């Protein structure tokens, strides 16, 4: 299998990828079903994982993991992202519970919230650009750490440690919460 992976990585060999796909796709799908995805979603996540294998084949290093370990890790991470999305239901804007009671926010509260927002914005502005970007992706774009790692082409552990460092700097800059 490692030889097929090398052909895909270095030569973009479609035949080698087809062999990898034929061997791993059914196994990955079964693995995902055992992890709690229904058959249709498991099929979709399997295809996404195998597409990632194709796109990132050049990152495979046989010294660090076997082909199977690498592919199943990609599939596991994709399934975690899928299950997270499932646990965050879409908000329906017509939901009656979202309609306010018609009472306006007191001016002092609105002013204080605006001041806090300005302090936060200023504190984020003091962060190194990369930390601020990762923070924005995690908290304002609501991206998972693995999605950030993939889009920024960084290891997942690096993303997590940089976010922890950024949050630590923000806490120090903002001081205690009132």
C-alpha positions in Angstrom: 0.0 0.0 0.0 2.9 2.4 0.8 4.1 2.0 -2.8 0.7 3.0 -4.2 0.8 6.0 -1.9 4.2 7.0 -3.2 2.9 6.8 -6.8 -0.1 9.0 -5.9 2.1 11.5 -4.0 4.9 11.8 -6.5 3.3 11.0 -9.9 -0.4 11.8 -9.2 -1.0 8.3 -10.5 -4.8 7.9 -10.8 -4.6 4.1 -11.2 -2.7 3.8 -7.9 -5.3 6.1 -6.2 -8.1 4.0 -7.7 -6.6 0.9 -6.1 -6.2 2.7 -2.8 -9.8 3.9 -3.0 -11.1 0.4 -3.9 -9.3 -1.1 -0.9 -9.9 1.6 1.8 -13.2 3.2 1.0 -15.4 0.3 2.1 -13.3 -0.2 5.2 -13.4 3.5 6.1 -17.1 3.6 5.6 -17.6 0.7 8.0 -15.3 2.3 10.5 -17.4 5.5 10.3 -20.6 3.7 10.7 -19.2 2.1 13.8 -18.3 5.6 15.0 -21.9 6.6 14.9 -22.5 8.0 11.4 -25.5 6.8 9.4 -24.7 5.0 6.1 -25.3 8.1 3.8 -23.2 10.4 6.0 -20.5 7.8 6.4 -20.3 7.5 2.6 -20.0 11.3 2.2 -17.3 11.5 4.9 -15.5 8.6 3.3 -15.4 10.4 0.0 -14.2 13.6 1.7 -11.5 11.7 3.5 -10.3 10.0 0.3 -10.3 13.3 -1.5 -8.1 14.6 1.2 -5.8 11.6 0.7 -5.5 12.5 -3.0 -4.9 16.2 -2.3 -2.4 15.7 0.5 -0.7 12.5 -0.6 2.6 14.3 -0.8 2.4 14.8 3.0 2.3 11.0 3.7 5.5 9.8 5.4 5.8 6.1 5.7 8.3 6.6 8.6 5.6 8.2 10.7 2.6 6.0 10.0 1.3 3.2 7.8 -1.0 4.1 4.9 -3.9 2.6 6.8 -3.2 4.6 9.9 -2.8 7.8 7.9 -6.1 7.3 6.0 -8.1 6.2 9.0 -6.8 9.2 11.0 -8.0 11.5 8.3 -11.4 9.7 8.3 -11.6 9.9 12.1 -10.9 13.6 12.1 -13.5 14.2 9.3 -16.1 12.2 11.3 -15.4 14.3 14.4 -16.0 17.5 12.4 -19.2 16.0 11.1 -20.5 15.0 14.5 -19.6 18.5 15.8 -21.7 20.1 13.1 -24.6 17.8 14.0 -24.5 18.9 17.6 -24.7 22.6 16.5 -28.2 22.9 15.1 -29.0 25.6 12.6 -30.8 28.6 14.2 -34.2 29.3 12.7 -34.7 33.0 12.5 -38.5 32.6 12.7 -38.3 30.8 16.1 -40.6 32.6 18.5 -38.2 32.2 21.3 -35.7 34.4 19.5 -38.2 37.3 19.4 -37.4 39.9 22.1 -39.9 41.2 24.5 -39.7 44.6 22.9 -37.8 46.2 25.8 -34.8 48.1 24.7 -31.4 47.5 26.3 -30.7 50.2 28.9 -28.2 52.8 27.6 -25.7 52.1 30.3 -25.6 48.4 29.4 -25.3 49.1 25.7 -22.5 51.6 26.3 -20.6 49.2 28.6 -20.9 46.4 26.0 -19.6 48.7 23.4 -16.6 49.7 25.6 -15.8 46.0 26.3 -16.0 45.3 22.6 -13.5 48.1 21.9 -11.2 46.8 24.6 -11.3 43.3 23.1 -10.7 44.6 19.6 -7.7 46.6 20.9 -6.3 43.6 22.7 -6.7 41.4 19.7 -4.9 44.1 17.7 -1.8 43.6 20.0 -1.5 39.9 19.1 0.8 38.7 16.4 -1.0 38.5 13.1 -1.1 34.7 12.9 -2.5 34.3 16.4 -5.2 37.0 15.7 -6.1 35.2 12.5 -6.4 31.8 14.2 -8.4 33.3 17.0 -10.8 35.0 14.5 -11.3 31.7 12.7 -12.0 29.8 15.9 -14.3 32.3 17.6 -15.8 34.5 15.0 -16.0 32.1 12.1 -16.8 29.1 14.4 -14.3 26.8 12.7 -13.1 23.7 14.4 -9.5 23.4 15.3 -9.0 20.6 12.7 -10.6 22.8 10.0 -8.3 25.6 10.9 -5.3 23.3 10.8 -6.3 22.1 7.4 -7.0 25.5 5.9 -3.8 27.0 7.4 -1.7 24.0 6.6 -0.6 23.6 10.2 -0.4 20.6 12.5 -3.5 20.4 14.8 -1.3 20.7 17.9 0.3 23.9 16.6 -3.2 25.4 16.1 -4.2 24.5 19.6 -1.1 25.8 21.3 -1.2 29.1 19.3 -4.8 29.6 20.3 -4.0 28.9 24.0 -1.2 31.4 23.8 -3.4 34.0 22.1 -6.1 33.5 24.8 -3.6 33.7 27.6 -2.3 37.0 26.1 -5.9 38.3 25.8 -6.6 37.4 29.5 -3.5 39.3 30.6 -4.4 42.3 28.4 -8.0 42.5 29.5 -7.6 41.7 33.2 -10.1 40.0 35.4 -13.8 39.7 34.3 -16.1 42.0 36.3 
